[in-house]
Amino acid sequence: MQAAIDEARAGLAEGGIPIGSVLVRGDTVIGRGRNRRVQAGDPVLHAEIDCLRNAGRVGTYRDTMLYSTLMPCYLCAGAVVQFGIPVVVAGESQNFPGARAFLEEHGVQVIDLNLPECVTLMQAFIAANPRLWNEDIGEL
């Protein structure tokens, strides 16, 4: 999860939304990404999508785990289900509940760590940037 947090902090430093994600196989990070919607002007470049793009073609995903600092939204959860990623580990879901039920309904094991560092990072960002956050989650 620390690698995902590092990605989130890097995204924030770039002027973006502080959400990070890593794809892990065994003990190896095979992909990493961060929410780059602002930086790239791309409405679908969420952290998990950036992570999967950066991982490239990896064959099967059935032996991987996706870590994200925030519970994935429906867009990202759809990618998890599509590729058959069996486990998602979220840093938190207090600031955004995401699509946990959707993931679980499709057989994905979801682990919510409820990490204070992830909660605080998002709370501070949302308080400072409510319009950008509402744009990101489609509530603008």
N, C-alpha and C positions, 0 to 999 in steps of 0.2 A: 504493500500500500504506500510505502514511503516514496517509491518511484512515481506513483500517480500524484501524490501530493506535490512532489517536485515539479511535475508537469503543470499542475494547477498554478503554482506560484510563478512559474515561467510565463504562463499565459497572462496572468495578472500584470506582471512586469512589462509585457508587451502592449498593455492597454486592453486586454481581452477579459473574458469571463473566466474566473478561476476554477475551472473543472478540468481534472486530468484523468487519464486512463492508461493502463498498461495491459497487454496480453501476455500471459505467462504459460510456458510449457515446462513442466517440472520446476526446476529452480532458475530457469532462464527467461528473461524478458525478451520476447520476440517481436514486440511492437509497442510503441508508446505514442501518445498523442495528447493534445489539449484542445479545448474549445477554441477554435480559430474563426468563429463567425465574424467577429469584428475585424480582425487582422486581414482576413482574406475576402471580406465582403460576401461570404458564402453562407446562405441561410441554413444549410444542412451540415456544415462542418463542425458538428459537435465533437466532444473529446473522444467518445468511443468510435465514431466514424473515422476521425483522424488517425486514431490508434490502429484500426483495422487496415486503413489505406497504407499506413507506414509499415505495417507488418508484411504487406504484399501477399502474394499467393503462398499459403503455407500448407496446402493440401487439406488435410482434415483438421477440424477444430475440436474434435471430440475429446482430446486429451489436454485441452487448454482451460485457463481460468481468466476471466476478465475482471480487472480491478478498476473501479471508478470512484472518484472522491464524492460523487453524488449519485443517488439512485437514478439509474438510466430512465430517460423518457421513452415514450412509445416508439419514436423513430429509432433510437438506439437499441431498445429491447427487440424491435423487429429484426434488426441485423443479427442480434444474438441468437434469436430463434432460427432465422434463416440459415445461419452457418452452423448451428448445432453446438454452440458453446454451452457446456453443461453447468457451469458454475459462474455466478456473478457475485463479486464481493464489493459492497458499497461502503464508502466511508461514512455516509450519513443519509438520512431521509427526512430529517426534521424540517429543513428548509424547502424541500420539494419531495413529495411522496413518490413521484415517478410512476413506473409501470410494473411495480413488484407483482401484483396479482396476475397481470398478463404473462410475465415471465414464468411464474409458478404454474399457471394453468397450462403452459407449454412444456412443462417438465424440467425447467431450469431451477437449480438450487440457488436460492438467494440468501446471502449472508450480509446482514446490516451491522457493521461494526459500531455505529453511533459514536464516532471518534470526535472528541471535543475540538480538536484542531480543524477538522473538516467543517464542523458546524459553525465555528467561529469565523473561519475564512469566508464562508458563504454569507453568513449573517452580516458581516461588515461590508461585503460587496453589495448585497441587496440594499442595505441602508444607504449606501453612498450612490448607488446607480439604479434606482427603482425602475426607471423607464427602460433602460437597457435590459434589465433582468426580465421585465414583463414582455419585452420583444422576444427574448430568447425562449420563453416558455409559451409563447403564442397568446398572451393575455393583454396585449397592447390595444 
